[in-house]
């Protein structure tokens, strides 16, 4: 199944929302970076929740024929990064999210409205 980068980002956000991720955000960075088109940021309530969120993303997207190019952080217990090329998904504990502060770092990016996919 072919998906645009925005569709992929929104699908990932929906999966995260369904699994009770908090402070969910999609930032469009395509006009300010060559790293990716979108960042998906989410916070888990514990290191176990962070891992289960990342596992669920990988599992559900694999069902759609999408596998990450790169995964980092499974051993860190505080931040898992799933790189799908045009979409990079970051799942943090709240302490790690505050510490790395990607929300501020990428504040020049455009926030994507995801009110249509959130419960």
N, C-alpha and C positions, 0 to 999 in steps of 0.2 A: 504493500500500500504506500503510495507516494503522498507525502505531506509537505506542505510549505514549512519553513522554519517557524513561522508564527503558529501554525496549527500544531506543530510538535511541542512548542513551548506551552501552549494552552492545554494540550493533552496532558503534559507532565504536571502542570499546575492543578488540573482537575483530579488527577491521581493523588497528588499530595493533599489536596483539600478533602477528598474522600477519606483519606487516612489520618485526618485530624492534624495536619501540619498547621502551624500558626504563623502569622505575619508573612503571608504569601505575597510575592511580588514578581512581576515580569518587567524587566527593564530592556528596552530596545537600545542596543549599543552599536547598531550597524553603521550609523553615521559618524561615530566617534572612535571606533576601534576596528582593527582587522581580526581580533581574537574570535569573534562570533557575531551573530546577528542579535541574539537574545541571551540574557542571563535570567534564570529562574532562581529566586531566592526563597528559602523556606526554613522555618525553625521547628525543630522537634523538642519535645518536652523533657527528653533524657537521651543519654547516649544510645540506649536500646531503641528508643523511638526513632532517632536519626538513622540508625542502621536499617530498621524495618521500613522506613520511608524510602531509603535508597534502594533496598531490595525490591520493593514494590514497583518503583519506577522502572528498574531494569527488567523485571519480570513482565510487566504489562506492555512495555514498549517492545520487548522481544517478541511478544505475541503478534505485534503489528509489523514485525520484520525490521525493527530498529534496534541495533546494538550499539553501545557506547564505543567510541574510538579509544577512550581512555577513562580509567576510574582511579581516583586517588583518595586516600584518607580513611579507608576502612579500619585501619589499626589505630587511628588517632582518637577515636571515641568522641570527637567533637565537631568534625567537619568532613563530609563526604562530597566529592566533586565528581559529577558524571558528565563527560564531554561527548556530546553528540555532534561535534563539528560546528554547525551553525547555531546550536543551542547548548549552553553550558548550565548545568543544574547544580546548585550549591545547597546542601542541606546541613544546617548547623544546630548545635545546642545554642541556647540564648546567650551564654557567656562568650562562646566563640564568635557568634554573629556580631555581638557588641565589640569584641576585641578587633576583629578584622574589618569591621565597618564598611563592607562593600556598598551598602546603601549610600553612604556619603562619598566613597571613592568614585562611584559611577553616577553621581547626582546629575551630571550633564546628559545622561541618557534619558530617554522618554519612557515614562511609566505607562505600561499597557493596561487598559481597563479590563479587569477580569471579574467584574461583578456578575457577569452572566454565567460564570462557572462555579462560583462559590456558593456553598450551602448557607 
